[in-house]
Amino acid sequence: MLFFLGLGLAATALVGGFAVTRSFVRRRLRFVDAIQKPAAPLVAGTVAAVALLPVMFLPAVGVGTAVALGVGVAGGVASGRNAPPPDSR
């Protein structure tokens, strides 16, 4: 049972990290030059994964959840910087 809870948390971290980060990069960081550097997704993903490490004392949160969050954030940064800016209606 704990395995499925951990798997659900990892999937939520992956999808949520991607969606929130992509939206943030598209809305707020579109004019920041540092986000256009090739290392920006790797740095953001690493920082997100390391930020989750103190929560790993919980039984359902493990290294896989931290890695999933890092991958989601890195993908969101990479996707958000290449996407056109949202409509400003």
N, C-alpha and C positions, 0 to 999 in steps of 0.2 A: 504494500500500500504506500509506503514512504517513497518507493522508487517512482511511482506514478505521480506523486505530488512534486517530487524533484524534477521530473521530466516536464510537467506542466509549468513549473516556475521557470525552467530554462527556456521553454518555448515562448512564454510570455515575455521574458527578458529579451529574447532575440527580436521578436516582432515589435514590442514596445520600444526598445532602444532604437530600432531602425526608424520607426514612424516619428517618434518625438524628435530625434536628432535631425532627420531629413527636413522636417518642418522648421525647426529652429535655424538650420543653416540657410534654408531658402528665404526665410523672413528676415532674419537679423544679421547674418554674416555674408550677405551677397556682395557687399562692397569692401570686405576685409581681404587684404592681399594674402595674408598668411594661410587662409583656407584653401588657396589655389596651389599651394606647394604639394608635391607628391607625397610627402611624409605626413601630412595632416590627418588622414584617416587612421594611420597606424598609431600616431600619438594619441588621438582621441580615444581609440579603442583600448589602448593600453591603460590610459588613465581611468577609463570607466571600469575596466576589469579590476584594477588595483583598488579602486574606491569601494568595490563590493567585498573585498577580502575581510574586513572586520565583521561582516554579517555571517561569515561562514561558520560561526559557532552553532547556528541553527541546524538541526538534523537534515532538513530537506534542501538546504542551500549548500552546494559544493563547488568544486572547481569547475565542473561543467556549466553551472549557471553563470559563473563569473566569465568564463570563456564565451558563452553564448551572448552575454551582454556586450562584451568587447567586440565581438564580430558584428552584432547588430548596430552598435554605435559607429563602427568603422564603415560599414556599408551605408549607413544613413548619411554620414559626412560625404562619402564618395558620390552618392546619388544626389544629394542636395546641392552640391556645388556645381554639378553638371546640368541640373534641371533649370528650366526657365523660371523666373521669379513669379510668384502667385499674383493673381489679379488684385488690384487695390481698389476694389469697389466699395 
